[in-house]
Amino acid sequence: MKNPLDKTEYLKRTLTKEHPIRGEFFRDQTAIIHSMPFRRLKHKTQVFFSPENDHVCTRIEHVMHVATIGATICKGLNNHGWNLNIEMAFAIGLGHDLGHAPFGHAGETALNKKLNSDFNFIHEVNSYRVIQYLANYGKGLNLTYGVKDGIINHNGEKFSQYLEPFSELNDLDEIKDRKSLASSYEGIIVRFSDSIAYLGRDIEDAMVAKFITLSDVPEEIRENVGKSNGDIINSLIIDLINNSKDSSKIGFSDEMYEKLNILKKFNYKYIYAHPTIMKYRKKGEAILEELFDYLLNLYDNFGQDYEKYNSENSDLSKMFGNYLFKMKDLYNQENNIPKQIVTDYIAGMTDNFALESYKSIKLPKPIKF
């Protein structure tokens, strides 16, 4: 296999367990799928906020797309003599966005405003925090090193033409930004898969929303990459495989990379910066900022006196107190950092739960007769 590190390093997990039938990476897939953070993805924004149309992509569909694209690229390269682990790539794809806040990137922006440089909220880093520390009420998912390394380093928003794995094992707990690279080819492939997965799909969703029509898409893309999400994905996958199969790097041809940047610029201008999207982003940010202030004030006043949270006249206060009680062992180990605790709680919310929480603190409860 073309890889800078011994494959056995990727199999290590916090707790040693043998999985003779499923294998290590398939076990990781099932652990992710059965986790609460994964289930919440079906109610988290990809681009379009709280979509009521079943044809519009949510984050759970996005991670499935990334997983299947990553597995397909691995299969294609294996057909040319590589020895990539398809199950490992699929697991990384499934878990890569478990740390996303509600309302997509608007949630990330809102949290960073409230953190005010105390520390940065980066969804890739938070995905690692979720799988390693937060899931299962502080026990984590006990995933293999290779899958965790791929998840924390996925960074699909940065478009590179070529990448190759880092030649040493990353210290995952020390990663606090987006500057590192995965130490496996599978992790690098999923990073490319993330970009491939959302560009075409976001165009299709924008058409459903009537933001754009097919004729708005640059002719160069329609004629040479594809007119549909499936065609776009297929073109990008084939180019990536053909351009990487005889190389030590994973990447696109010059021609495809040029078209990829045209597609990216189009999406950012006509979809991500669309006035409707920007309006919803601002609303999403405002909601999360107010929730942050409310929860931080609760914690400042009540701390670990869990009963006091039940005295407040909001469902959110009661649920937050219950969360703190279940997570007390972890937070005690981390010296109970208020802004970290509130960030964890808000980042774990779905769009719908964030909206309902906002209502619970802004609207009076109905009088019962």
Backbone torsions as a table, in degrees:
resi	resn	phi	psi	omega
1	MET	NA	140.7	175.3
2	LYS	-79.9	101.7	179.8
3	ASN	-161.9	138.8	-175.3
4	PRO	-75.1	-14.8	-174.7
5	LEU	-124.2	155.9	176.1
6	ASP	-64.4	130.6	-176.0
7	LYS	-60.0	-28.2	-177.5
8	THR	-63.1	-24.7	179.3
9	GLU	-64.3	-30.8	-176.9
10	TYR	-75.3	-15.3	-175.4
11	LEU	-85.4	-11.5	-174.3
12	LYS	-68.6	139.3	176.2
13	ARG	-135.1	166.2	-175.3
14	THR	-60.0	-48.6	178.7
15	LEU	-107.3	126.2	-177.9
16	THR	-74.8	120.8	176.6
17	LYS	-142.5	144.6	178.4
18	GLU	-101.7	140.2	-179.7
19	HIS	-130.9	71.9	-171.3
20	PRO	-62.9	-29.5	-178.9
21	ILE	-86.5	-54.1	-176.7
22	ARG	-74.4	-33.2	-170.3
23	GLY	83.7	161.3	-172.0
24	GLU	-64.3	-46.5	-173.6
25	PHE	-78.2	-30.7	174.7
26	PHE	-68.1	-35.3	174.7
27	ARG	-60.9	-40.4	177.8
28	ASP	-60.9	-41.2	178.2
29	GLN	-57.8	-48.3	-177.1
30	THR	-67.8	-35.5	177.7
31	ALA	-62.4	-40.2	179.0
32	ILE	-67.6	-47.9	-176.4
33	ILE	-61.6	-35.5	-178.1
34	HIS	-85.5	0.8	-177.3
35	SER	-84.9	152.6	176.9
36	MET	-63.5	-42.0	178.8
37	PRO	-58.3	-35.3	178.6
38	PHE	-67.5	-44.9	-178.8
39	ARG	-61.9	-32.4	-179.7
40	ARG	-67.6	-21.1	-177.2
41	LEU	-61.8	-23.4	-179.3
42	LYS	-69.5	-14.2	178.0
43	HIS	-119.1	27.3	175.9
44	LYS	-116.7	141.4	-177.4
45	THR	-63.7	138.8	165.3
46	GLN	-93.2	-66.8	173.0
47	VAL	-126.8	-42.7	-174.7
48	PHE	-95.2	126.1	-168.9
49	PHE	-71.9	130.4	176.1
50	SER	38.7	57.3	-175.1
51	PRO	-65.9	135.5	176.3
52	GLU	-94.9	-8.9	179.7
53	ASN	-89.8	120.8	-177.8
54	ASP	-64.9	-13.8	-179.3
55	HIS	-83.8	-7.2	-177.3
56	VAL	-96.2	137.5	-172.1
57	CYS	-71.6	130.9	169.6
58	THR	-104.5	177.1	-173.9
59	ARG	-70.1	-26.4	178.8
60	ILE	-68.2	-35.5	176.4
61	GLU	-69.0	-38.7	-180.0
62	HIS	-59.3	-46.2	-177.8
63	VAL	-66.4	-31.6	176.0
64	MET	-67.0	-40.9	176.7
65	HIS	-60.4	-46.2	-179.0
66	VAL	-61.4	-42.4	-179.3
67	ALA	-62.5	-44.7	-177.8
68	THR	-71.4	-35.9	177.3
69	ILE	-66.0	-44.5	178.0
70	GLY	-59.9	-42.9	178.8
71	ALA	-64.5	-38.7	-179.8
72	THR	-65.2	-43.1	178.3
73	ILE	-62.1	-42.7	177.4
74	CYS	-60.6	-43.5	177.6
75	LYS	-60.7	-44.7	-179.2
76	GLY	-61.9	-43.3	179.3
77	LEU	-69.9	-34.8	176.6
78	ASN	-62.2	-30.6	176.5
79	ASN	-67.3	-14.8	179.0
80	HIS	-110.4	23.1	173.0
81	GLY	98.3	-0.3	175.9
82	TRP	-77.7	167.4	179.1
83	ASN	-132.2	63.7	-178.1
84	LEU	-88.4	149.8	179.9
85	ASN	-93.6	107.8	-176.2
86	ILE	-64.2	-39.0	-179.0
87	GLU	-67.3	-33.0	177.2
88	MET	-65.8	-46.9	179.4
89	ALA	-62.0	-40.6	-179.5
90	PHE	-63.8	-41.3	179.3
91	ALA	-64.2	-41.9	177.9
92	ILE	-61.0	-44.0	178.9
93	GLY	-60.3	-43.7	180.0
94	LEU	-61.9	-37.6	-172.9
95	GLY	-97.2	-2.2	-166.6
96	HIS	-67.4	-25.5	-176.9
97	ASP	-112.8	21.8	-179.0
98	LEU	-64.7	-16.6	-178.4
99	GLY	-99.0	8.7	179.7
100	HIS	-69.1	140.3	175.2
101	ALA	-78.4	166.6	173.3
102	PRO	-63.9	159.2	179.4
103	PHE	62.3	29.6	173.7
104	GLY	60.9	-137.2	-176.3
105	HIS	-72.3	-17.0	173.8
106	ALA	-63.1	-35.6	177.7
107	GLY	-64.6	-39.9	178.4
108	GLU	-64.1	-42.8	178.6
109	THR	-61.5	-45.4	-178.3
110	ALA	-62.3	-44.8	-179.0
111	LEU	-64.2	-40.1	179.9
112	ASN	-67.8	-31.8	174.3
113	LYS	-61.8	-44.7	-176.9
114	LYS	-75.0	-29.2	179.3
115	LEU	-73.1	-28.5	172.6
116	ASN	52.5	46.6	176.1
117	SER	71.4	6.2	172.9
118	ASP	-59.7	-42.2	166.4
119	PHE	-162.1	162.9	-177.1
120	ASN	-95.7	140.3	170.8
121	PHE	-93.1	114.3	177.8
122	ILE	-124.2	119.9	-169.0
123	HIS	-63.4	-29.6	176.7
124	GLU	-64.2	-45.7	179.0
125	VAL	-66.2	-38.9	179.7
126	ASN	-69.2	-29.9	175.1
127	SER	-61.0	-40.9	175.8
128	TYR	-64.4	-42.7	179.3
129	ARG	-60.1	-40.2	179.8
130	VAL	-62.6	-50.4	-174.5
131	ILE	-74.1	-27.8	-176.3
132	GLN	-91.1	-33.7	-170.6
133	TYR	-127.9	-35.4	-169.7
134	LEU	-91.3	-37.7	-176.0
135	ALA	-60.9	155.8	-179.1
136	ASN	55.9	40.9	177.1
137	TYR	52.6	48.0	173.0
138	GLY	97.9	-0.1	-179.2
139	LYS	-94.2	-20.3	-177.7
140	GLY	77.0	-179.9	-177.3
141	LEU	-102.7	-3.2	178.7
142	ASN	53.2	53.6	179.1
143	LEU	-86.8	162.8	177.4
144	THR	-69.3	157.5	179.4
145	TYR	-58.0	-44.8	-175.3
146	GLY	-58.8	-40.6	-179.7
147	VAL	-71.1	-42.4	178.2
148	LYS	-63.0	-41.3	179.6
149	ASP	-62.3	-41.4	178.0
150	GLY	-67.2	-37.0	-178.5
151	ILE	-67.5	-48.3	-175.6
152	ILE	-69.8	-19.9	-177.0
153	ASN	-110.0	23.8	-172.0
154	HIS	-77.4	-40.2	170.6
155	ASN	31.3	63.3	-178.6
156	GLY	-75.1	-7.9	-179.8
157	GLU	-79.7	-18.0	178.2
158	LYS	-93.9	120.2	-174.9
159	PHE	-95.2	109.0	176.6
160	SER	-110.8	148.5	177.1
161	GLN	-78.2	-42.1	-179.3
162	TYR	-132.4	147.0	171.8
163	LEU	-148.1	149.8	169.2
164	GLU	-137.0	155.4	-173.4
165	PRO	-61.7	152.3	171.8
166	PHE	-65.2	140.0	-171.4
167	SER	-83.4	-1.4	177.1
168	GLU	-130.4	162.2	176.8
169	LEU	-70.7	133.8	176.5
170	ASN	-77.3	144.5	168.6
171	ASP	-86.6	99.0	-168.9
172	LEU	-63.2	-35.2	179.8
173	ASP	-68.0	-16.9	-179.0
174	GLU	-94.0	-6.5	-179.4
175	ILE	-79.2	119.2	-177.4
176	LYS	-125.7	3.0	-178.1
177	ASP	-143.8	-166.5	-177.4
178	ARG	-106.8	24.1	-174.2
179	LYS	-88.4	-16.2	-175.5
180	SER	-89.6	164.6	177.7
181	LEU	-122.2	152.3	175.7
182	ALA	-61.7	153.0	-179.8
183	SER	-95.2	7.6	177.3
184	SER	-126.8	154.2	174.7
185	TYR	-65.8	-33.8	178.4
186	GLU	-60.6	-41.1	177.7
187	GLY	-65.3	-40.6	177.5
188	ILE	-63.4	-41.2	-179.7
189	ILE	-63.5	-41.5	178.8
190	VAL	-65.8	-33.5	176.2
191	ARG	-59.9	-44.6	175.5
192	PHE	-67.0	-37.9	-178.4
193	SER	-61.8	-34.7	178.5
194	ASP	-59.4	-46.8	179.0
195	SER	-65.5	-44.0	-179.3
196	ILE	-61.0	-38.3	-172.6
197	ALA	-68.0	-36.9	-170.3
198	TYR	-96.1	-21.0	-175.0
199	LEU	-64.4	-51.9	-179.6
200	GLY	-71.2	-39.1	-177.8
201	ARG	-66.2	-37.2	179.9
202	ASP	-66.3	-31.7	175.0
203	ILE	-64.5	-45.2	179.3
204	GLU	-61.6	-43.2	179.5
205	ASP	-65.3	-37.2	178.9
206	ALA	-65.8	-31.1	175.8
207	MET	-70.2	-40.5	176.5
208	VAL	-60.4	-39.1	-179.9
209	ALA	-79.1	-4.4	-179.3
210	LYS	63.7	29.9	172.3
211	PHE	-75.4	-37.9	-177.6
212	ILE	-139.6	166.8	169.9
213	THR	-118.7	167.9	-179.1
214	LEU	-59.3	-34.8	-178.6
215	SER	-68.1	-18.1	177.3
216	ASP	-74.3	-26.5	-179.0
217	VAL	-66.1	132.8	-178.1
218	PRO	-50.3	136.4	-177.7
219	GLU	-57.2	-36.3	179.4
220	GLU	-57.9	-35.9	178.4
221	ILE	-75.8	-46.4	-177.9
222	ARG	-61.0	-39.7	-174.4
223	GLU	-85.6	-30.6	-171.9
224	ASN	-113.7	-13.4	178.9
225	VAL	-118.2	-51.9	177.2
226	GLY	160.8	155.4	178.8
227	LYS	-97.6	-13.7	-179.1
228	SER	-127.6	165.1	178.4
229	ASN	-57.2	-45.1	-179.2
230	GLY	-60.7	-42.2	179.8
231	ASP	-66.9	-40.3	-179.9
232	ILE	-64.0	-47.1	178.4
233	ILE	-59.0	-45.5	-178.4
234	ASN	-60.9	-45.3	-179.3
235	SER	-62.1	-43.6	-178.0
236	LEU	-68.9	-39.3	178.9
237	ILE	-64.0	-47.7	-177.8
238	ILE	-62.5	-42.7	179.0
239	ASP	-63.2	-43.2	-178.7
240	LEU	-62.2	-43.8	-179.7
241	ILE	-64.9	-49.4	-176.8
242	ASN	-64.7	-32.4	-177.5
243	ASN	-85.0	-13.5	-175.9
244	SER	-108.2	-18.5	-168.2
245	LYS	-59.2	-31.6	-178.8
246	ASP	-110.5	20.7	-175.1
247	SER	-120.6	166.0	171.8
248	SER	-92.4	-0.7	179.9
249	LYS	-115.7	155.9	171.6
250	ILE	-102.7	130.8	179.9
251	GLY	178.2	175.7	-177.7
252	PHE	-95.8	158.2	171.9
253	SER	-67.7	162.9	179.2
254	ASP	-58.9	-42.2	-177.3
255	GLU	-64.6	-45.3	-178.0
256	MET	-71.4	-35.8	179.2
257	TYR	-64.4	-36.9	176.5
258	GLU	-62.8	-43.7	179.8
259	LYS	-68.8	-35.2	178.4
260	LEU	-61.2	-39.1	179.2
261	ASN	-71.1	-33.0	174.6
262	ILE	-64.0	-44.4	179.4
263	LEU	-63.2	-43.2	179.7
264	LYS	-61.9	-46.4	-179.5
265	LYS	-62.8	-38.4	178.4
266	PHE	-62.7	-48.0	-179.0
267	ASN	-61.2	-43.3	-178.0
268	TYR	-66.5	-36.8	-177.3
269	LYS	-77.1	-44.0	-170.2
270	TYR	-102.2	-11.7	179.8
271	ILE	-117.6	-65.2	-173.3
272	TYR	-66.1	-28.1	178.4
273	ALA	-102.4	14.0	178.6
274	HIS	-62.8	140.8	-177.7
275	PRO	-53.6	-37.6	179.5
276	THR	-66.4	-43.4	178.1
277	ILE	-63.0	-43.0	-178.8
278	MET	-64.9	-36.8	178.2
279	LYS	-63.8	-44.9	179.4
280	TYR	-68.1	-34.1	177.3
281	ARG	-60.9	-46.2	-179.6
282	LYS	-61.7	-41.1	178.6
283	LYS	-65.2	-42.7	178.7
284	GLY	-61.9	-42.8	178.6
285	GLU	-61.4	-44.3	-178.1
286	ALA	-63.2	-39.7	179.1
287	ILE	-62.9	-47.8	-177.2
288	LEU	-69.4	-35.2	177.4
289	GLU	-62.9	-41.1	179.2
290	GLU	-69.2	-38.6	176.5
291	LEU	-62.8	-39.7	179.5
292	PHE	-60.3	-48.9	-179.3
293	ASP	-61.0	-42.4	-178.7
294	TYR	-62.4	-48.2	-177.0
295	LEU	-69.7	-37.8	178.9
296	LEU	-65.2	-39.7	177.5
297	ASN	-64.5	-40.5	176.0
298	LEU	-58.2	-48.7	-176.8
299	TYR	-66.0	-38.3	178.2
300	ASP	-62.1	-34.3	-177.4
301	ASN	-85.0	-37.4	-171.4
302	PHE	-108.1	-24.2	-179.7
303	GLY	53.7	-123.7	-178.3
304	GLN	-101.8	19.2	173.9
305	ASP	-85.9	83.4	-168.0
306	TYR	-61.7	-29.8	-178.7
307	GLU	-66.3	-31.2	-177.0
308	LYS	-65.9	-28.3	179.2
309	TYR	-63.6	-28.0	178.8
310	ASN	-74.9	-14.8	-178.6
311	SER	-80.8	-17.7	179.1
312	GLU	-74.6	148.9	-176.7
313	ASN	-90.6	48.8	174.1
314	SER	-145.4	141.9	177.8
315	ASP	-63.2	-34.0	-179.0
316	LEU	-61.0	-42.6	179.8
317	SER	-60.2	-44.1	-179.3
318	LYS	-64.1	-43.5	-178.6
319	MET	-69.0	-35.9	177.6
320	PHE	-66.0	-41.8	176.8
321	GLY	-62.8	-39.8	177.6
322	ASN	-64.6	-40.2	176.9
323	TYR	-61.4	-46.1	-179.3
324	LEU	-60.7	-39.6	179.8
325	PHE	-63.4	-43.1	-178.6
326	LYS	-71.0	-26.2	-176.3
327	MET	-102.6	9.7	-171.0
328	LYS	-60.3	-36.3	-178.3
329	ASP	-62.7	-45.4	179.1
330	LEU	-64.2	-49.1	-175.3
331	TYR	-68.2	-30.1	173.4
332	ASN	-64.2	-39.1	177.8
333	GLN	-64.6	-31.6	-177.9
334	GLU	-94.2	11.7	177.6
335	ASN	66.9	24.4	170.9
336	ASN	49.4	67.2	178.9
337	ILE	-84.6	111.2	-171.9
338	PRO	-54.4	-48.9	-177.2
339	LYS	-67.3	-31.6	176.4
340	GLN	-67.2	-42.2	-179.5
341	ILE	-63.2	-46.5	179.9
342	VAL	-65.8	-39.9	177.7
343	THR	-61.0	-45.5	178.9
344	ASP	-57.8	-44.2	-176.0
345	TYR	-67.4	-45.3	-178.9
346	ILE	-68.9	-41.4	-179.4
347	ALA	-62.6	-27.8	179.7
348	GLY	-79.1	-9.8	-177.2
349	MET	-71.4	150.3	165.9
350	THR	-84.1	167.6	175.2
351	ASP	-57.1	-47.0	-176.4
352	ASN	-63.2	-41.8	-179.5
353	PHE	-67.2	-37.1	177.0
354	ALA	-62.6	-42.2	178.7
355	LEU	-64.3	-44.5	179.5
356	GLU	-66.4	-36.7	177.6
357	SER	-64.4	-40.4	178.4
358	TYR	-62.6	-43.7	177.9
359	LYS	-61.4	-38.0	-175.6
360	SER	-66.3	-24.1	179.5
361	ILE	-101.7	-12.2	-177.3
362	LYS	-105.3	-28.9	-175.9
363	LEU	-107.6	138.0	178.2
364	PRO	-69.4	146.5	176.0
365	LYS	-69.7	145.0	179.6
366	PRO	-64.2	146.6	177.5
367	ILE	-72.8	130.8	179.4
368	LYS	-94.4	130.9	-179.9
369	PHE	-109.0	NA	NA
